[in-house]
Amino acid sequence: MSPAPLYKTTATDLPPALSYDPGLIHDLDRGASVPDLGLRGAPALVFQPAVDLGTGQLLGFEALLRWHSGDTTMTPDTLIPWAEDHGQMDALNAWVLSAACTEAARWKAALQLAVNCSIFQLRRGEVTKAAAAALEKTGLNPDRLTVEVTETSVTDENAVADLHGMTRLGVQLTVDDIGRDWSVLENLREKAVNTIKIDAELVAGLTAPGGRSRTVVETIVKLSRSLGVCTVAEAVETAEQVAILRELGADAAQGYFFAAPMSADEACALTSMRPLPHFALSLPPLPGS
């Protein structure tokens, strides 16, 4: 789940196929209760791999929320504000954490699981409670769970208590979309943050003329290293982006260059491979070259 920092979609923007039909609400996470959002269909998770940029080895997965109804799929940009407007965001987040941790507990290797949360949930102090409940239910080791928060969460006084709660629980913290607000980088010195994710727009700009994005990413990587924090580049789509990120020293990446989001069973199958799968870090040479 990757909710945007600013939720511009309103609850009135729903496709007609998502109008309410209680008969189609059902559980997809092997037992957890699905929140009643008043929508036709049901939630599901897909999993996108994270890859070590040094070796290409699979490091883990980010769980991404979808809502399916027939041929219509609602993404978090629409689903999150709808759930907030209907007072069901905390219940939805609890479902996501429970479902994601249930799947991670099935994996045949102790890989990392990343799950997103919104600043609204942190301000209400709900994320630590939901994470603790999911970990207790599934038996997943807390240090295998990473909760991704937005830049604004790190500097929000009302969100700090929940961030500290997750740290005490043993959950890893990642700050998403780094690069939009430079003040956040300084605040990381005072927060128990394990990983930062380089903003997708910066990654997309790595190959643009002028080199500004490259300079910013290089600065982020250097500062992260000085803080002992890992860097993950998101939305990586080209071999050229991979090459630049490796040159700049980024630790890991995810995006369509490596793999599209996949089903829970497909993710589980990858974790069963021995040795663990390694993803290509460059395109194969053209025939005859």
JOJO-V984245 format. One record per residue. N is the residue number from 0. RES is the residue in one small letter. SS is DSSP state (hx for helix, st for strand, lp for the rest). D_CENTER is the distance of its C-alpha to the mean C-alpha in Angstrom with 1 decimal. Layout:
# JOJO-V984245
N RES SS D_CENTER
N RES SS D_CENTER
This chain:
# JOJO-V984245
0 m lp 5.6
1 s lp 5.8
2 p lp 9.2
3 a lp 11.5
4 p lp 13.4
5 l lp 16.5
6 y lp 16.8
7 k lp 19.7
8 t lp 19.9
9 t lp 22.3
10 a hx 22.9
11 t hx 26.0
12 d hx 24.1
13 l lp 23.5
14 p lp 24.8
15 p hx 28.1
16 a hx 26.8
17 l hx 24.5
18 s lp 27.5
19 y lp 27.9
20 d lp 29.3
21 p hx 29.0
22 g hx 30.2
23 l hx 27.0
24 i lp 24.7
25 h lp 24.0
26 d lp 21.8
27 l lp 19.3
28 d lp 18.0
29 r lp 21.3
30 g lp 22.7
31 a lp 20.6
32 s lp 21.9
33 v lp 20.3
34 p lp 20.7
35 d lp 23.4
36 l lp 22.1
37 g lp 25.3
38 l lp 23.8
39 r lp 25.1
40 g lp 22.9
41 a st 20.1
42 p st 16.3
43 a st 14.6
44 l st 11.4
45 v st 10.7
46 f st 9.1
47 q st 8.5
48 p st 10.2
49 a st 9.8
50 v st 13.5
51 d st 15.9
52 l lp 17.7
53 g lp 20.9
54 t lp 21.4
55 g lp 19.0
56 q st 18.3
57 l st 15.3
58 l st 13.4
59 g st 10.8
60 f st 8.1
61 e st 4.5
62 a st 6.0
63 l st 6.5
64 l st 9.5
65 r st 12.8
66 w st 16.3
67 h st 19.1
68 s st 22.7
69 g lp 25.0
70 d lp 24.2
71 t st 22.1
72 t st 18.3
73 m st 16.7
74 t st 13.3
75 p hx 11.4
76 d hx 13.6
77 t hx 16.5
78 l hx 15.6
79 i hx 14.3
80 p hx 17.6
81 w hx 19.6
82 a hx 18.4
83 e hx 19.1
84 d hx 22.5
85 h lp 23.4
86 g lp 22.6
87 q lp 20.1
88 m hx 16.8
89 d hx 17.2
90 a hx 18.3
91 l hx 15.4
92 n hx 12.9
93 a hx 15.2
94 w hx 15.3
95 v hx 11.6
96 l hx 11.7
97 s hx 15.0
98 a hx 14.3
99 a hx 11.2
100 c hx 13.4
101 t hx 16.3
102 e hx 15.0
103 a hx 14.0
104 a hx 17.5
105 r hx 19.0
106 w lp 17.7
107 k lp 20.7
108 a lp 19.2
109 a lp 17.6
110 l lp 14.3
111 q st 11.1
112 l st 8.6
113 a st 5.2
114 v st 5.0
115 n st 5.0
116 c lp 8.7
117 s lp 11.3
118 i hx 14.2
119 f hx 16.6
120 q hx 15.6
121 l hx 15.8
122 r hx 19.2
123 r lp 20.4
124 g lp 19.6
125 e lp 17.9
126 v hx 14.6
127 t hx 16.6
128 k hx 18.9
129 a hx 16.5
130 a hx 14.8
131 a hx 18.4
132 a hx 19.5
133 a hx 16.8
134 l hx 17.6
135 e hx 21.3
136 k hx 21.3
137 t hx 19.6
138 g lp 20.9
139 l lp 17.7
140 n lp 18.2
141 p hx 16.4
142 d hx 15.7
143 r hx 13.6
144 l st 11.0
145 t st 8.6
146 v st 7.7
147 e st 6.0
148 v st 8.9
149 t lp 10.6
150 e hx 13.6
151 t hx 16.0
152 s hx 15.0
153 v hx 16.3
154 t hx 19.6
155 d lp 20.0
156 e lp 22.8
157 n lp 22.0
158 a lp 18.5
159 v hx 19.8
160 a hx 21.2
161 d hx 18.0
162 l hx 16.3
163 h hx 19.4
164 g hx 19.4
165 m hx 16.2
166 t hx 17.7
167 r hx 20.8
168 l hx 19.2
169 g lp 18.0
170 v lp 14.2
171 q st 12.4
172 l st 11.0
173 t st 8.9
174 v st 9.9
175 d st 8.1
176 d st 10.5
177 i st 13.3
178 g lp 16.6
179 r lp 17.3
180 d lp 19.1
181 w lp 21.0
182 s hx 22.1
183 v hx 18.7
184 l hx 19.3
185 e hx 22.5
186 n hx 21.1
187 l hx 18.9
188 r hx 22.2
189 e hx 22.7
190 k lp 19.2
191 a lp 18.0
192 v lp 14.9
193 n lp 14.0
194 t st 11.7
195 i st 11.2
196 k st 9.4
197 i st 12.2
198 d lp 12.2
199 a hx 12.5
200 e hx 16.0
201 l hx 17.1
202 v hx 16.2
203 a hx 18.0
204 g hx 20.9
205 l hx 21.4
206 t hx 24.2
207 a lp 25.7
208 p lp 29.2
209 g lp 29.7
210 g lp 27.1
211 r hx 25.6
212 s hx 22.0
213 r hx 23.0
214 t hx 24.7
215 v hx 21.8
216 v hx 19.4
217 e hx 22.2
218 t hx 22.7
219 i hx 19.1
220 v hx 19.3
221 k hx 22.7
222 l hx 22.0
223 s hx 19.0
224 r hx 21.3
225 s hx 23.9
226 l hx 21.7
227 g lp 20.6
228 v lp 17.0
229 c st 14.9
230 t st 13.5
231 v st 10.8
232 a st 11.6
233 e lp 9.3
234 a lp 11.2
235 v lp 14.0
236 e lp 16.7
237 t lp 20.0
238 a hx 21.9
239 e hx 23.2
240 q hx 19.9
241 v hx 19.3
242 a hx 22.8
243 i hx 22.4
244 l hx 19.3
245 r hx 21.1
246 e hx 24.2
247 l hx 22.6
248 g lp 21.2
249 a lp 17.4
250 d lp 16.2
251 a st 13.4
252 a st 11.8
253 q lp 9.9
254 g lp 11.3
255 y lp 14.2
256 f lp 16.7
257 f lp 15.6
258 a lp 14.5
259 a lp 13.4
260 p lp 11.2
261 m st 13.6
262 s lp 15.0
263 a hx 14.8
264 d hx 18.3
265 e hx 17.6
266 a hx 14.8
267 c hx 17.3
268 a hx 20.0
269 l hx 18.4
270 t hx 18.3
271 s lp 22.0
272 m lp 23.1
273 r lp 25.3
274 p lp 24.9
275 l lp 21.1
276 p lp 20.4
277 h st 20.5
278 f lp 19.2
279 a lp 21.6
280 l lp 21.1
281 s lp 23.8
282 l lp 25.6
283 p lp 28.7
284 p lp 32.0
285 l lp 33.8
286 p lp 36.8
287 g lp 39.9
288 s lp 38.2
